[in-house]
Amino acid sequence: MEDIHSPNFQALFNFTRQIKNDLAINNRQITMANVRITYILGDRTEIIETQIYISLNNHPSAKLTMIERGWLKAETYYTEFQTGYNKFSFNSDAKTLVIENNKQSKMGSYYRVEIVEI
């Protein structure tokens, strides 16, 4: 089981706690929200509005899943992130969850995803 005190888990947990309009009302397993996602890949930036699902008690890591829409397709972009594989941080002032990876992946050597509830 994941260490709930890890910085990655705490970032996702804190983002989940600040969501004002949980679309999965009264579901203790999943939090769902309308969000704006900014994907930064090298010199490219893509922005889209969609929905996300967050499962904090997914084994072995907490998980965030984006709903595919428009250009946001799993064949080209990561649409699922686990706290055990990516770096998560939460900016409480901007209420923005940031997910980063600087290892070689299908999307290149670096990407940054910024998620804010709308």
Secondary structure, 3 states (H helix, E strand, C coil): CCCCCCHHHHHHHHHHHHCCCCCCCCCCCCEEEEEEEEEEECCEEEEEEEEEEEECCCCCCCEEEECCECCECCCCCCCEEECCCCEEEEECCCCEEEEEECCCECCECCEEEEEEEC
